[in-house]
């Protein structure tokens, strides 16, 4: 089961990863976007951790709402609302519980993807973060059907998300600023899909 302690470890580790990888993510974004995705993600999770420490949540719903609010407030561009929506939808899946399991995680990711697709109008294959999240969700559901442990499901999810992010390289971007490049967007890995894959990897390392 995932506890509030696990969730704090998750966001703290994300803060460290995005800080370390902010130049890499921004370089990816420079090729097809505004060039600030890494800086934005690092700033966003600095705020997430600071807000958690200042106002520790008492249940998982409030924890995910806190993460969502911090990201929407501090992450620039489209990523703030999109990641904010993901965590806001997670809050609906876990409710006021102080711990949760694989069922709630899958429900939250599924709701989050629906929210992201509604806001961003993106589909799989459009060269966005959706290209990492959809295979990640599919891997979680397959692991659940195969009666694998939560930890095993998270590891398989992380692999699927990484593969999904790498699979954006040959795609033509169809959403956001990258779409203005047309075929020139081919050959570049989508930064949002990449930061999503990093998030899935951190979840596998910290939540269980």
Legacy VTK file of the C-alpha trace (Angstrom):
# vtk DataFile Version 3.0
C-alpha trace
ASCII
DATASET POLYDATA
POINTS 208 float
0.000 0.000 0.000
1.077 3.571 -0.704
1.136 5.798 2.373
1.528 9.544 2.815
5.150 8.866 3.683
5.581 7.098 0.322
3.940 10.007 -1.476
6.295 12.508 0.123
9.251 10.346 -0.898
7.778 10.279 -4.417
7.518 14.063 -4.759
10.891 14.636 -3.094
12.524 12.231 -5.525
10.771 13.916 -8.446
12.098 17.238 -7.212
15.628 15.819 -7.285
15.225 14.149 -10.691
13.749 17.193 -12.406
16.425 19.395 -10.888
19.114 17.064 -12.199
17.505 16.642 -15.618
16.183 20.171 -16.170
18.826 21.044 -18.758
18.226 17.786 -20.630
14.460 18.302 -20.675
14.865 21.905 -21.763
17.236 20.843 -24.550
14.586 18.431 -25.808
12.057 21.250 -25.624
14.390 23.674 -27.412
14.251 21.484 -30.507
10.463 21.528 -30.835
9.048 23.883 -28.201
9.794 26.880 -26.006
12.921 25.405 -24.434
11.790 25.755 -20.840
10.154 22.432 -19.965
12.943 21.262 -17.672
13.172 24.551 -15.818
9.405 24.616 -15.422
9.212 21.068 -14.053
12.051 21.705 -11.615
10.415 24.895 -10.385
7.063 23.163 -10.118
8.278 20.350 -7.905
10.290 22.744 -5.766
6.930 24.365 -5.050
5.190 21.008 -4.545
7.662 19.952 -1.856
7.712 23.368 -0.179
3.919 23.490 -0.003
3.731 19.946 1.382
6.215 20.826 4.138
4.345 24.019 4.987
0.913 22.360 4.925
1.291 18.590 5.456
-1.770 16.761 4.088
-3.708 14.447 6.395
-5.011 12.107 3.682
-4.218 11.035 0.134
-6.933 13.118 -1.506
-5.569 16.299 0.051
-2.031 15.222 -0.868
-2.838 14.923 -4.563
-4.856 18.151 -4.498
-1.860 19.918 -2.965
0.447 18.597 -5.693
-2.041 19.628 -8.367
-2.500 23.150 -7.045
1.245 23.762 -6.773
1.893 22.585 -10.326
-0.917 24.615 -11.848
0.313 27.708 -10.020
4.030 27.427 -10.754
4.655 25.374 -13.911
4.562 27.488 -17.042
3.170 26.620 -20.443
0.801 23.737 -21.038
2.553 21.386 -18.631
1.188 23.012 -15.473
-2.494 22.504 -16.301
-1.841 19.062 -17.789
0.172 17.641 -14.895
-2.090 19.506 -12.487
-5.071 17.752 -14.024
-3.357 14.368 -13.688
-2.860 14.804 -9.954
-6.277 16.364 -9.428
-7.858 13.295 -11.007
-5.677 11.071 -8.819
-7.276 12.737 -5.799
-10.699 11.574 -6.988
-9.491 7.994 -7.225
-8.005 7.760 -3.722
-10.478 9.822 -1.703
-9.843 10.540 1.976
-7.855 7.353 2.539
-4.465 7.499 4.237
-3.155 4.685 2.043
-4.121 3.066 -1.253
-3.221 0.216 -3.580
-2.899 -0.748 -7.210
-6.616 -0.490 -7.970
-6.751 3.172 -6.949
-3.491 3.952 -8.746
-4.797 2.500 -11.996
-8.100 4.332 -11.596
-6.252 7.580 -10.933
-3.938 7.233 -13.921
-6.913 6.376 -16.124
-8.880 9.395 -14.910
-5.784 11.535 -15.306
-5.247 10.493 -18.906
-8.891 11.256 -19.684
-8.457 14.705 -18.153
-5.254 15.415 -20.058
-6.818 14.301 -23.336
-9.855 16.486 -22.697
-7.762 19.576 -22.017
-5.003 19.012 -24.556
-7.174 17.438 -27.269
-4.329 14.987 -27.890
-4.534 11.362 -28.944
-1.933 8.611 -28.956
0.491 9.248 -31.787
0.288 13.054 -31.594
3.785 13.264 -30.038
2.760 14.387 -26.547
2.901 13.066 -22.987
-0.087 10.896 -23.880
2.300 8.681 -25.833
4.002 7.770 -22.559
0.927 7.597 -20.342
-1.261 5.339 -22.481
1.255 2.456 -22.690
2.011 3.030 -19.013
-1.655 2.509 -18.170
-1.869 -0.531 -20.432
1.116 -2.068 -18.643
-0.511 -1.450 -15.259
-3.751 -3.116 -16.355
-1.905 -6.095 -17.817
0.069 -6.534 -14.604
-3.134 -6.325 -12.597
-4.815 -8.944 -14.784
-1.770 -11.175 -14.365
-2.108 -10.773 -10.571
1.303 -9.202 -10.219
2.263 -7.178 -7.174
1.937 -3.412 -7.023
5.726 -3.117 -7.155
5.931 -5.337 -10.235
3.151 -3.356 -11.900
4.953 -0.072 -11.269
8.193 -1.421 -12.711
6.458 -2.630 -15.855
4.636 0.688 -16.076
7.961 2.542 -15.961
9.403 0.447 -18.789
6.304 1.007 -20.925
6.375 4.756 -20.307
10.056 4.969 -21.248
9.428 2.996 -24.432
6.460 5.207 -25.211
8.528 8.361 -24.798
11.264 7.002 -27.068
8.623 6.034 -29.625
7.777 9.735 -30.083
11.111 10.320 -31.858
9.905 9.358 -35.372
6.474 10.955 -34.962
5.238 14.219 -36.444
3.981 16.555 -33.727
0.291 17.361 -34.049
-0.300 19.433 -30.918
1.199 22.495 -29.307
4.029 24.648 -30.597
5.832 21.575 -31.906
3.028 21.060 -34.428
4.098 24.234 -36.245
7.277 22.444 -37.301
5.463 19.720 -39.205
7.913 17.141 -40.517
10.810 19.014 -38.909
9.574 17.667 -35.553
10.591 14.165 -36.678
13.730 12.917 -34.985
13.135 14.642 -31.651
11.854 12.994 -28.472
8.882 14.760 -26.950
9.850 16.502 -23.687
6.448 16.016 -22.043
6.490 12.303 -22.767
10.035 12.209 -21.403
9.174 13.944 -18.126
6.172 11.606 -17.835
8.431 8.581 -18.237
10.702 9.998 -15.543
7.684 10.305 -13.272
6.730 6.668 -13.865
10.294 5.601 -13.110
10.343 7.538 -9.845
6.987 6.009 -8.877
8.473 2.524 -9.348
11.426 3.453 -7.140
9.546 5.166 -4.323
5.888 4.226 -3.980
6.374 0.591 -2.893
LINES 1 209
208 0 1 2 3 4 5 6 7 8 9 10 11 12 13 14 15 16 17 18 19 20 21 22 23 24 25 26 27 28 29 30 31 32 33 34 35 36 37 38 39 40 41 42 43 44 45 46 47 48 49 50 51 52 53 54 55 56 57 58 59 60 61 62 63 64 65 66 67 68 69 70 71 72 73 74 75 76 77 78 79 80 81 82 83 84 85 86 87 88 89 90 91 92 93 94 95 96 97 98 99 100 101 102 103 104 105 106 107 108 109 110 111 112 113 114 115 116 117 118 119 120 121 122 123 124 125 126 127 128 129 130 131 132 133 134 135 136 137 138 139 140 141 142 143 144 145 146 147 148 149 150 151 152 153 154 155 156 157 158 159 160 161 162 163 164 165 166 167 168 169 170 171 172 173 174 175 176 177 178 179 180 181 182 183 184 185 186 187 188 189 190 191 192 193 194 195 196 197 198 199 200 201 202 203 204 205 206 207
